[in-house]
Amino acid sequence: MSAQANAEIRDPKALQAFAGKVSGSVTAGMNVALTFVGEQLGLYKGLAAIGPATSQQLADKTQLSERWVREWLYQQVCIGQITFDEAATEFSMSPEAKAVLADPEHPAYLGGMIHSVVAMYDTLEHLPECFRTGLGQSFDDKGEACACGIERMSRKFQQLHLVPDLLPSTEGAVAKLTEGALVADVGCGAGVAMIEMAKAYPNSQFIGYDISMNALGRARNNVREAGVKNVQLHNPIDQPLPEDGSFDLITTFDVVHDSTHPQVLIEAIKASLKPNGTWLCADIQGKSSFAENLKENPMATIAYSFSVMVCMSSGLSVPGGAGLGTLGFPESKAREMTAAAGFSRFRRIPFEGDIFNAFYEIRL
Ligand SMILES: C[S@@+](CC[C@H](N)C(=O)[O-])C[C@H]1O[C@@H](n2cnc3c(N)ncnc32)[C@H](O)[C@@H]1O
């Protein structure tokens, strides 16, 4: 095999370049783990607070062992996340590094995404079996860390943009919410979006639905901590969406592409909406085909990576699951599937503030 492969290699430089590319990915994989460690141990926050600092000063600040902190700092400098002043043997963080790695309140903060990726490592031992049987893993199969990672990944966007930007872009929703509306957030996850809406619109009632016990557990805690009284949580396995056209507004944030039976879900949403109700649907923006994603979608690599580990896996977690995948519900597909369910109005909301999602206002 290697003799044949060697015979096929005409250009040693191309081999070197390809091996270099793969080792760059290997380094990046290890860096995700070590960035997570730094985030969890407060090393970035600590350095952001006291830097420039020596490894001993950072170890003292974080109450960690200096030798471990120093080796971690060396790795962080090599990868370019932390800066080193050789003369002073001090480490520091650029303003950009502080925003992305040390400040959970900053819109550019990536701690949540890093947490999500680390949570996926647990699925590695199950993936070979998934490839053999075709069956994926539900969100709960992936454990609580997965629900936590997703919550951290979507929290900032939902807190910053849902109430101020997205709801006002839908026709009439804000007036109804102000007066008192009945709202469902389907696939509510940890409930962050619903809590934001519940705080902003105290006259309205919110029901969060999620099939993940881990997500519902996190949502319960978050609702309690937020002190909002106008939120209920349901598991649709026991309490499905009512088919009585009672909801003024239904929201889904990154749910349809993950669901095992998306067409059934879309039909259930339609049946539970009032005739003049609105479905605000956020889903991953992508192109209509793999070829287009490959050429035109800068997020294609990360999206297909998430897909194998999480999204397609979730969509295939029961026999007969659709397994749309992370990029499997682009606008063209959303238009097609919602029209098939009987929705007649579909509008893409012209909001460009999210790198992953597109937002649709869908009505009967
Ligand atoms: C990617 S997470 C998004 C969670 C949340 N909306 C957010 O933005 O953080 C997708 C969620 O959809 C839930 N889900 C998938 N299919 C569902 C269904 N048919 N009904 C209700 N929840 C569903 C999953 O359990 C998971 O919590």
The ligand as a Gaussian input file, in Angstrom:
#p B3LYP/6-31G(d) Opt

LIG

0 1
 C      -29.184000      23.175000      18.725000
 S      -30.262000      22.994000      20.056000
 C      -30.910000      24.653000      20.192000
 C      -31.449000      24.958000      21.543000
 C      -31.965000      26.396000      21.732000
 N      -33.049000      26.700000      20.837000
 C      -30.843000      27.392000      21.563000
 O      -30.879000      28.195000      20.629000
 O      -29.917000      27.368000      22.386000
 C      -31.642000      22.113000      19.387000
 C      -32.658000      21.730000      20.457000
 O      -33.823000      21.229000      19.789000
 C      -34.355000      20.162000      20.576000
 N      -35.243000      19.393000      19.690000
 C      -34.913000      18.663000      18.605000
 N      -36.034000      18.145000      18.049000
 C      -37.075000      18.587000      18.773000
 C      -38.495000      18.411000      18.703000
 N      -39.049000      17.665000      17.751000
 N      -39.268000      19.015000      19.617000
 C      -38.702000      19.773000      20.597000
 N      -37.380000      19.959000      20.739000
 C      -36.576000      19.380000      19.828000
 C      -33.103000      19.458000      21.078000
 O      -33.359000      18.646000      22.189000
 C      -32.179000      20.628000      21.397000
 O      -32.307000      21.048000      22.723000

